[in-house]
Amino acid sequence: MIQDGLRGVEGDLDVVTSFDSMEHWHHSPKKLFHQAIDRLVPGGLLVLGVPNCVNMRKRITVPLGIGKWSGLEVWYEKDVFRGHVREPDVGDLKYIAEDLALKNVRIFGRNWAGYQSSRRLIRYATTVMDCPLRLVPSLCSDLYMTGERAGTGSGSV
């Protein structure tokens, strides 16, 4: 479980990755991330991939009242909710990187969801807009952060 950290993981790590997972966690990832950084070799890489809470589609559809991620019944009527708890944005990823004392931090944006749409117009618009949107990651549907562990003594929680 996230709140338990890296219990049971042995040895040094070269890379720690998490893709499309963090937004589902019901506990803070801070302890887990600090433990992961402490286990990374100096120069080891942390890679996070997350959906962007303020991407271009949401900026357009939410004010129109049609941008909900899931319906009320998915959360309210079920005993256990498995949807997105909290989606981060570029600022959140920068905050995490600073808290972890990462160096050479880079944030990338991509737009995978549009390519997978069942609607032809959305797939076409994604094909046209994907590359320009990548220039402004905060508008992309998917965010990726990479950062390296600094030299020894990066600190822990």
Backbone torsions as a table, in degrees:
resi	resn	phi	psi	omega
1	MET	NA	149.5	-175.8
2	ILE	-55.9	-44.0	-176.5
3	GLN	-66.4	-17.8	179.1
4	ASP	-85.1	-9.4	178.8
5	GLY	73.0	-146.5	-175.1
6	LEU	-96.4	33.6	179.7
7	ARG	-53.7	129.1	177.1
8	GLY	90.8	-7.5	178.0
9	VAL	-90.5	125.3	-176.6
10	GLU	-112.0	155.4	172.4
11	GLY	85.9	169.7	178.4
12	ASP	-81.8	152.5	-177.8
13	LEU	-119.4	142.1	175.6
14	ASP	-90.6	-34.6	-177.1
15	VAL	-143.8	139.5	171.3
16	VAL	-124.0	127.8	-178.8
17	THR	-127.0	151.5	171.6
18	SER	-149.1	118.7	179.3
19	PHE	-119.8	127.0	174.9
20	ASP	49.4	45.3	-179.3
21	SER	-127.5	-46.1	-171.6
22	MET	-54.4	-33.4	-178.1
23	GLU	-69.4	-9.8	178.3
24	HIS	-98.9	-9.1	-174.1
25	TRP	-74.6	133.6	-179.5
26	HIS	-92.2	-3.3	177.6
27	HIS	-123.5	155.1	178.7
28	SER	-59.0	135.9	177.0
29	PRO	-84.0	1.6	-172.8
30	LYS	-56.5	-50.7	-178.4
31	LYS	-60.9	-47.7	179.7
32	LEU	-59.4	-46.0	-178.6
33	PHE	-64.6	-41.3	179.0
34	HIS	-65.1	-40.9	176.9
35	GLN	-63.4	-39.5	179.4
36	ALA	-64.1	-44.1	179.6
37	ILE	-63.6	-41.6	178.1
38	ASP	-61.6	-27.4	-180.0
39	ARG	-86.9	-16.8	178.5
40	LEU	-70.3	142.1	171.9
41	VAL	-67.7	154.1	175.0
42	PRO	-53.8	129.9	-175.2
43	GLY	86.3	-4.6	177.0
44	GLY	-62.6	156.5	-169.2
45	LEU	-110.6	133.6	169.3
46	LEU	-105.8	130.0	178.9
47	VAL	-128.0	120.4	177.3
48	LEU	-117.3	134.6	173.0
49	GLY	-123.2	128.9	-175.2
50	VAL	-145.0	155.9	170.0
51	PRO	-74.0	147.8	-178.3
52	ASN	-91.1	122.7	-177.6
53	CYS	-70.2	-15.7	-177.4
54	VAL	-129.4	42.2	179.7
55	ASN	-70.7	173.5	-175.9
56	MET	-58.3	-44.8	-178.9
57	ARG	-59.7	-44.8	-178.4
58	LYS	-67.3	-34.9	178.6
59	ARG	-64.6	-27.9	179.1
60	ILE	-89.7	-46.4	-171.9
61	THR	-79.4	-33.7	-177.9
62	VAL	-62.2	-47.1	177.6
63	PRO	-61.7	-22.9	177.8
64	LEU	-85.3	-4.1	178.2
65	GLY	79.2	19.4	-177.7
66	ILE	-126.2	21.6	-173.7
67	GLY	-107.9	19.8	-179.1
68	LYS	-66.3	141.0	178.3
69	TRP	-73.9	-43.8	179.6
70	SER	-143.3	159.2	180.0
71	GLY	-77.5	160.7	-179.8
72	LEU	-56.4	-40.2	-176.5
73	GLU	-62.4	-28.9	178.8
74	VAL	-64.7	-34.3	179.6
75	TRP	-93.4	-47.8	-169.7
76	TYR	-77.7	-38.8	-173.5
77	GLU	-88.9	-14.7	-178.7
78	LYS	-93.9	148.8	176.4
79	ASP	-68.8	-36.0	-178.4
80	VAL	-126.3	129.6	178.8
81	PHE	-96.7	126.6	-178.5
82	ARG	-114.5	12.4	-178.5
83	GLY	-83.8	-167.5	-179.0
84	HIS	-72.0	125.1	178.8
85	VAL	-84.8	-49.0	178.7
86	ARG	-155.8	117.7	175.8
87	GLU	-90.8	134.7	178.4
88	PRO	-84.9	174.3	171.5
89	ASP	-128.6	-175.4	-178.0
90	VAL	-58.3	-43.4	179.4
91	GLY	-60.8	-38.8	178.0
92	ASP	-64.3	-42.9	179.1
93	LEU	-64.2	-38.8	176.8
94	LYS	-64.2	-39.8	177.9
95	TYR	-60.8	-47.0	179.3
96	ILE	-61.0	-45.0	-179.8
97	ALA	-60.9	-42.0	178.8
98	GLU	-66.4	-43.2	178.7
99	ASP	-59.9	-35.6	-178.7
100	LEU	-87.5	0.6	-179.8
101	ALA	55.6	40.5	178.6
102	LEU	-75.6	152.7	174.9
103	LYS	-118.1	164.3	-179.3
104	ASN	51.3	46.3	-178.9
105	VAL	-76.4	133.9	176.0
106	ARG	-134.0	141.5	177.6
107	ILE	-122.7	128.0	-178.6
108	PHE	-117.8	153.0	174.0
109	GLY	-121.4	143.2	175.3
110	ARG	-140.7	170.0	-173.0
111	ASN	-134.1	55.3	-175.0
112	TRP	-62.8	-38.4	-172.9
113	ALA	-58.9	-39.6	-179.0
114	GLY	-63.5	-35.6	178.1
115	TYR	-67.3	-23.3	-177.3
116	GLN	-96.3	1.9	-177.8
117	SER	-63.9	147.2	175.4
118	SER	-78.5	-11.8	-177.9
119	ARG	-94.5	123.5	-177.6
120	ARG	-58.2	-40.9	-179.4
121	LEU	-61.8	-41.3	179.1
122	ILE	-65.4	-43.3	178.2
123	ARG	-62.1	-40.9	178.9
124	TYR	-65.7	-47.3	179.8
125	ALA	-60.4	-38.2	178.0
126	THR	-63.9	-43.3	179.2
127	THR	-58.9	-40.9	-178.7
128	VAL	-74.6	-40.8	-170.7
129	MET	-94.6	-16.0	-173.8
130	ASP	-55.1	-55.2	-176.4
131	CYS	-62.5	-45.6	176.4
132	PRO	-61.9	-38.3	179.9
133	LEU	-66.0	-30.6	178.8
134	ARG	-59.2	-24.5	178.1
135	LEU	-69.5	-20.1	178.9
136	VAL	-127.8	83.2	-174.5
137	PRO	-52.6	-31.5	-177.5
138	SER	-63.5	-12.5	178.1
139	LEU	-99.1	-8.5	-176.5
140	CYS	-79.5	157.8	-179.2
141	SER	-76.0	-28.9	-177.9
142	ASP	-125.1	136.3	179.6
143	LEU	-116.0	144.5	177.3
144	TYR	-133.0	130.4	176.7
145	MET	-118.4	133.6	171.2
146	THR	-122.3	144.1	177.0
147	GLY	-158.5	150.5	-178.3
148	GLU	-105.1	146.3	173.4
149	ARG	-69.2	134.6	175.0
150	ALA	-68.7	178.1	178.1
151	GLY	-55.4	-176.6	-175.8
152	THR	-55.1	152.0	176.8
153	GLY	82.2	37.2	-179.0
154	SER	-70.2	-13.0	178.1
155	GLY	94.4	165.7	177.8
156	SER	-148.6	172.3	-178.9
157	VAL	-77.2	NA	NA
